[in-house]
Amino acid sequence: MGRTSEARVKILSAARSLIELRGYSALGVAEICKAAGVPKGSFYYFFDSKEALALAVIDEHWTGQRSTWERVLSADTGPLDRLRRLFEETEAGQLAGQESCGSVAGCLFGNLTLEMSNQTESVRARLQEIFEAQVEMVEAVVSEALERQEVTVTDTREAARSVVAQLEGQVLFAKLYNNTRRLGTLWTNCLALLGVRTAGEVTAGA
């Protein structure tokens, strides 16, 4: 096939699918190459190790997810509307995955955190950076909602961390029970975490 960028894309795609299906630890390089339809030599041309491949899969997935989060969270709507849309897109993505392969894949970052964070320092550090970036993006929206007196939380950083943790936890339950309806409470839980004010409360506090 030749050592081309196309081979790298195929390896990354196959690795991501296999990791989502079976996890990282159980996979071997030969299995990944077979699924990708590339010779083993192509793997080591692009990646020094399976760990390097895992980091590349994480980075590629984050590039796509970050683009989605930025699009949703910077939309020209109210801050709470943007957060709600983020949850809706998360639920839609999990449902699409379930319809495609028959099971809820969960969050790639969450899955790898559970499997690898205590074993591989480089992966743990990269995942930590990603979750912190997610928290920062959500905090910007929560801060805007606070300025508009739509929420009652005062520590916007911790509130954002709770929102991200709640999102990850509900996705984990959806994977565990193979049921995307577990994600139906995301928005209600988020409103409670942020102490969202009613229209009457906003008027009174103005």
N, C-alpha and C positions, 0 to 999 in steps of 0.2 A: 504493500500500500504506500510505503514511503513515509518519511518522517515530516509530515506537514502539519500546519495549524489545524487542518481538518481532523487529523488523528487526535490531537489534544482535546478538541471539542468533543469528540466521540468518547474519549476516556472520561472526561469530566461528566458528561451526561450519563454514561453507564454507571459511574461511581456514585453519583447522586441518587440515581434510581435504586441501586442496590443498598446503599446506606439507609434510605428511607424504608426499604422493604425489610431488611434483615439486620441493620445496624452495621457499625464499622468493624468491630473486633473479629467477627466471623468471616470477613472477606479476605481473600487472598489476591495477590496481583494477577495471577493466572486467570482467575475467575473474572476479574474486572476486564482484562484484555479480551477474553473470550466474548463477554457481553458487548464490548465495544467493537469487536471485529477488527482488532489491530494486533500485530505481533508484540511479544513481550518487550522486544528491544525498543519499540516506540514508547512504551511506558517510561523506561529509564532514560530516554532521550529528553523527555519533558519533566520528569519528576525524580528527585533523588531517592525518595522513599514513599511508602504508603502514607506516612504522616504528612509529607509535603503535599501529597494529593488531597488529603483531608482538608488541609489549610486552603488549597486552591478551590475546592468545592465550597467551603464556607465563604470565601471571598466572592466567588461568582454569585452565590445565592444572595449574599448581602447586597451586592450591587443592584440586583433586580428588586429586592425587597425595599431597599432604601429609596429607590426611585419611586416606588409605589407610595411609600409613607410620605415622602416629600410632596408628591402630587396631591395626595388626599389632605394632608395637614396644612398645606398652603393654599387651599382652595378659597375662593372668594365667598365664603359663608361664615356664619358664626362659629366660634371655637368649639362649642359643644356639638354642633352639627358635624364638624370635621372629625371629632373623636368618634361620634356615632358611625360615621361613614367608614372609618378605619376598622371598626369592629365588624361592620357589615361585609366589607371586602375580605376580612379574615375568614369569616364564616363561609362566604361564597367560595373562597379558595379551597377550604377543607372539603366542602361538599363536592366540588368539581373533582378533586383528587379521589374521593370515595367512589364517585360514579365511574371514574376512569379505571381504577384498579381494584375496586371492591372493598377497600378498607381506608380508614382515616389515617393519613400519614403523620399527622401531628406537625410540630414545628421542628425543622431540621436542627436549628440551634438548641432548642430545648432537649431534643433527643440526644444530641452529641454531648450536651452538658451533663446529662445523667450518666452517660456511658463513659465519657473520656476525661472529664474535668479533674479527676483525682489521679489520672494515669499519665497524661501528656500535658506538660506545662505550656508548651507553645499553643496548643489548641485551647487550653483553659484561658490563657491570656487573650487570645483573639476573640473568643466568645464573650469574655468580660468587656472588651472594648465595644463590641457590637451592642450588647445590652445597655451599656452606658450611653451609647449614641442614641438608642431608642428612647431611653429615659429623658435625655436632653431634648429630643424632638417633642415628646409629649409635654415636658415641662413648659416649653414655650407656649403651647396651646393653653395649658392650665393657667399660666400666668396671665394670659390675655383674658381668660374667663374671669379670673379674680379681679382684674382691673375693671371689668364690666359688671362686677358685683353679681356674677351668676353662680359663683361657688363660695363656700365659706372656709375652705382650707386656708391655712396661713403658710405652711411649709410646702411650697410648690414642688420642690425637688423630691421630697418623700412621697407626696401625693402622686407624682408622676411615676415614681418607682412602684408604688402600690398598683397603679393602673396597669403597668407593663407586667407585673407579677401576676395580676389577676388574669390578664389576657393569656399569658403562658400557661397558667394553671388550668384554665378552662379548656384550652386546646389539648393539654395533657389528658384531661378527663375524657374529652371527645375521642382521643386516640385509644384510651384504655377501654372505653365502652363501645368503641367503633360506632359512635352515634353523634352526628353533628348537632343534634338538638340540645346537647349539653352546652352549646355555645349560645343558646337562646337567652340566657340570663346575663350576658356580658354587659349590655347597656344598663340594665337596672342596677347591677352591682357597681358599675362605674359611677353612676349618679350618686349612689350611697357613699362611695369612697370619697368623692369630691365634695360632698355636702351641698349638692345643688340646691339653690334657693328657688322658691316658687315665685311667680310673678308678683304676688302680694308682698312677699318678703323683700324683693328687689325695690319695689316702690317705697316701702316703709324705710328702707335703709338709705335711700337716695337723699 
